[in-house]
């Protein structure tokens, strides 16, 4: 904004100068001419002072406006990203029709593979449901950085394929983290379970890949993390609990109970030795049910060892081994946590499984991953023989990236589910994907 008072002052100086200059060369004595030159120098000096003062005032006003604009951000930095992913797949079932409106139409879910059907079926599906978007912030404070992360995708159960193919968005991650020390942080919100090592998930066309043997879980939690000066990190978390049971003679069966009075306790250590990075994780859980007239609690333990070996040529080998009372944490809940016996007691179910995946780079643009996964349950002797005893799957793919962050892939998957009575069914799937990552 122009300062009218200052402009008036400047005008009052300039106009007399112009008038004076017209008379400067008129007839005058030497003494008069010298006096007029001195007067002119005084006016020029005053004009210079006024110009400097006006510039300083304008700079001060610009700084004030800039501070007012920046104030709401308080140094916060924003970032966003995600990817767009298209999937098309042809699925063939050996023993019956696929489950109605099943998530297994979009990703590999071992528990949805039909068993003992009258005849097989083949189906084609395509979607962009696994596309995702994330938004992050980081704010420096005098007590350390505060970070936030919100991430959504469209992988829901209730999409409409008839006309608009609409799907609701869902929360994948939503958490805040406070880095209160150079080596330590606190996290609150929903994200990957601390029991899970995300770094060993292999590159696959399927949403997860080695689903039948891998630990896969996201949930609300409070986590403390500490990174050691010489490398390695430890994580401890209290996470949202959930129990599931099958009937072992007690007449009680449910895929989920929400009767837990204690959170799940998860611990993980991440380490590195040369080209090998690894994680050792443990989880302690309360398994419980309460029908109002009958209730029972039991306590379970699970262990997971996983690692990635990076070869000098760019290839990598990823491995995971899991054992214990894992229930919903493994194979997308292909198994329950316990069986309710005739006397109402809980008989916890042990499961053992894992996966192995090797990725080979044919060239900087072409690569292949071969993977195998399997989990087997030690079910109680009196559970129904129609309960799942074992799930497995293997996959072979080929990816091509014409440029960074743009990939096209093709994958062949074969998965199998076997029941306690020996009956089984398998799924054969050929899947194509196109994916572009933006950030």
N, C-alpha and C positions, 0 to 999 in steps of 0.2 A: 504494500500500500504506500502511495506517495505521501511524504510529509509536507503538507501545504505550508507550514510555517517556515520550514527550511527553504522551500522553493521561493517563497516571497523574499527571504533574506538574500538568496543568490541573485534574484532578479534585481533587487535593490542595489546590488554591487555591479552587475553586468551593464545595466542601462546607463548609469553614470559614466562607466568606462567608455561605452560607445559614444556618448555625447562628448566626453572629454577628448577622445581620439580625433574627432572632427575638427577640434580647435587647436590641436597640438601643433600644427604646422602654420598656424596663422601668425601674423606679425607679433612678435614678442621679443623682449630683451633676453639676453643670455641668462640673467638671473631668474626671470620668469620661467624660461624653458627648463632650467635645472630643477626649479621647484615643482613643475608639472610632472617631470620624469620621476621624481621621488614619490610624488603622490600616486602615479601609475604603478610603481613597484609595490607600494603599500596595498593597493587594491588587488593586485595579482596574488600577493601573499595571502590576503584574506580569502580570496576565492579558492585557492588551493586547500586551505584549512576547511572551508565549508564542504568541498567535494569529498575530502577524506572522512569528515564526520558523517556525511550522508551514506557513504559506502559502509562504514562500520555499523551504522544503525540498520541498514538493509541486511547485512550478514547476521546480526544478532536476531533479527526477526525470522530469517530463514532457519537458523539453528533452533529457535523455539518451536517453530512449526514442525521441524523434523523430529524433535524430541517427543512432541505430542503424538505424532504418527507412530513412532516406534515404541512408545510406552506400553501399549497393551500386549506386545509380543514378549517383552521382558527377556530378550535374548533367545527365545524359543526357536528352534530349527525344525522345519517340517520336511517330511519326505513321504513319498508314496510309490506304489508299484504293484506288481502282480503278474498275472499272465492270462492270455486267452487260449483255451485249449478245446479242440474239437476231437471227439471220439466216435468211431464207427466200428461196430463189432458184429460178427456172425457167431452165434453160440449154438452148439449141438449138445443135447442132453441124452444120455444113454437110457435112463430109467424114468421116463415120465415128463410131464409138462413142468415148466419153471413155476416158481411161486408167483402168485398174483400180486401185482404192484410191488415187486420186490426190489430192494436196493441192489440185489444181485444182478439186475439187468444192466446196471451202470458200472459196477466194480465187482471184483471177485470177492464173494462172501461164501466161504465153504459150507456154512450151515444151511444155506438155501439150495444146495445141490439135491435134486430129487433122487430118492432111492425106492426101489421096488415098484416102479410105475409099470403100467401095462405096455407102454411103448415109448420110444424116444421122441424128441421134438427138436426142431431147429428154428431159431428166431434171429431176426436182424434188428439192431437198435443203433441209434446215433443221437448224440446230444452235445451240448457245450456246458453241461452242469458243473464240471470240475474247474471251470474258470474261476479266478479269484482276484480279489483286490485287497491291498493292505495300506494302512495309513499310520505313520509313526511320528512321534515328536521326541525331542530331547531338549531339556531346559537346564542350563548350568545354574547352580545356586552356591551360596557360601557353605552349604552342607553336602555338596556333591551333586552329581547330575541326577535328574529325574527323567526317566524314559517311559513312554507309553506306546502301546501297539494294539491296533484293532484290525482284524482281518475277517473277511467274509468270503463265502463261495455260494454256489447254487445247488449243491448236492443234497436235495431233499427227497422225501418219499412221495410227495403229493403233486408232482408235476402233471400237467394236462397235455397229452400228446395229440388231442383231436383237432384243435384249431390253432391256438396261439403258442403252444409249448411253453407256457409260463411256469416258472419255478420260483419258490420263495427263497430269499437269501437266508443264510444261517451264520451264526457266530462260529468261527474257528478259534480265534485268539482274541482276548480282550484283557489286557493286564497293564499294571504300572510296576516299574522297577526303580528302586532308589539305590544308586551307587554311593553309599555313604562313606566308603573308603576306597582307596586305589585298588585294593584286592578283594573287597567284599561288597555284597549287594543283597537287598531284600526284594522279593517279587510277590505281588498279590494280584490274583486274577485267574483267568482261564488260559492255559497253554498246554504244551506237551507234558505228560506225566514225567516226573523226575525219574521214575523207574525205566523210562524209555530212552534209548540212545538213538537220536534222530540221524546221526552221522553215518550209521551203517545201513540205512535204507538204500537199496540199489536203484539204479536208473532203469525204470520199466515203463512200458506203455500203459499197463494197468495202474490204477490209482495208487495202490500200495505195492503190489508185486508179490513178494514171498509171504502172502497173507496167512497161509496155513501154519507158519511157524514163528511169526514175528510178534513182538510186543508192540502194540499200537493203542494209544489212549491219549485223549485230551480231556482235561477237567479242571475245575476250580481248585486253587491251592494257595498256600502261603509257603514260600521257599526262601531258604538262606543259602547263599553260595559264597565260597571262598576260594580264591586262586592263589596257589603257592608261588613264591618268588622264583623257585627253580623249576617251575612247570608243574602241571597237574592242577586239578580242582576237585573240590568236594561240595556236594549239594545235599541238603536235608529239607524235607518238605512234609507238611500235613496236607493231605488231599481228600477231596470229596469221596465218601465211601458209597458202596452199593453191593448188595449180596444177591445171589441167585441160587436156586436149589431145584433138585429133581426128586421125585417120589421114590423113596427106598423102602416102602412098606408102611409109612406113616400117613399116607393119604393126603399129603401136602406137597404141592408142586407149583412153582412159580418161576418165571424167567427172571424176575426181579423182586427183591424185597427192599424197602427203604426204611428199615427198622434199626439201622446202626446208630449206636450212641457214641462211637469213637471214630475219628478220621483215620484214613489209611496213612501209615508212616512209611515214606520212601527215602532211600539213601542211595547216592551214586558217587563213585569216584571215577574221574576221567584222567587217564595218564597217557604218556607217550614214550616210546623207546625206539629211537631211530626212525625208521619208516613205518613203524607200527603204532597206531593210536588205538586205545582200548578203553573199555568201561566195565566196571564191576558194580552191579546194582542189587539192592535187596528191598523187599517190601514186606511190611507186617500189616495184617488185616484182621478186622473183626467180622466174622461171618455170623449173621443173626437172622431170626425171623420171630414174628409175634402175631398170632392170629386173634388175639384178644382172650382166648381161653388156653392157649398153649404158646410157649416161647422158649427159645434156646439160643445160647451164644457159644461160639467156638473161635479159636484164634489160629490164623494160618500164616505161613511164611513162603515167600517166593524169592528165587535168585535168578539173575541174568548176567551172563558174560558175553560181551560182544567186542569185535575189533575190526579194524580196517588196515590192510597192508598195502602201501603204495609202492608199486614197482617203478624202476628208473625210467622205463619207456612210456609211462603214463597209465598203464594198466593198473587195476586195483582188485583186491580180493576182500570180500566182506563176509563175516561169519557172526552168528549169534546162537547161543545155547541157553535154554531156559528150563527151569524145573521148580515145582512146588505147587502151592494152592493158588494158581494164577487166575482161574475163572475168566472174567471179562477182559483181563489184560492181554490175553493171547488169542490169536486166530479169530478176532472179531467176535468173541464170546461164542465160539463153537461148543464150549463146555461150560457147565455150571460150577459153582463153588463147592457144593456139598449135596448129599442125599439125606432126606429126612427119614429116619428109620421108624419102625413100628412103635417104638417107645417114645418117639419125639426127639431123640437125640440127633445131632448132626454128624454125619460121617463125611469128613472133608475129602475132596477128590484131588489126587495128585495127577499132574500132567507134566509131560516131558516133551520138549520140542525145540525147534530152531530152524535155521536156514543157512545156506551158503550161496554166494553169488560172485561170479567172476566177470569183470568187464575188460574187453580187449579193444584197443584202438587200431583199426585197420589203416587209418590215415588221420590227419587232423580233423577231417570232416565226417568220417565214417567210424562207427563203433558198434559193438555187440555186447549184450549182457546175457549170460546163462545162469539161471538160478534154480534152486530146489529148496522146498520147505515142507516140514512135516511136524505134526504134534499128535501125541497119543495119550489117552486118558486111562488111568487105573480106576475104573468105576467100581462102586460097591457091588458086592455079589448079588444083592437082592433088588437092584434097579431093573427097570424094564429093558428087555433086550433090544428095544427099538431106539435106545439112546445112542448118540454118536460116540464111537470109540476112537476113531482116527480120521484125520483130515490131512491131505497133502496136495501139493501142486508144484509143477515145474514150468518154466517159461524160457523161451529163446527169442531174442529180438534183434532188430537192426535199426539203428538211428542214422540219420543224415542231417547235417547242419550246414546249409549253404552259406550262412553268415552267422555271426554271434547272436545268440538268444533266439534264433529261429530254428526249430527242429521238426523233422518229420520222422515217424517211426512206425514199424510194423512188428507185431509180436504174436507168437503162437503160444497158447496156454493150455495145459491139461491139468485138471484138478479132480480130486477124488474124495468122496466121503464114505466111510464104512461104519456100520452099526455094530452093536454088541453081538447080534445074532449072525454076523458074517455077511449080511446083505450089503451091497455097495452100489454106488452110482457115480458116474463121472461126467465131467463137463469138458468139452473141447471148444476153444474159442480162438478165432483169428481177429485181431484188433488192429486198427489203424489210428494214428493220432497226428494232428498238426498243432504246434504250440509255439507261441511267441511270448517272451518274457519282456516286460517293460518296467523301467524304474528310472 
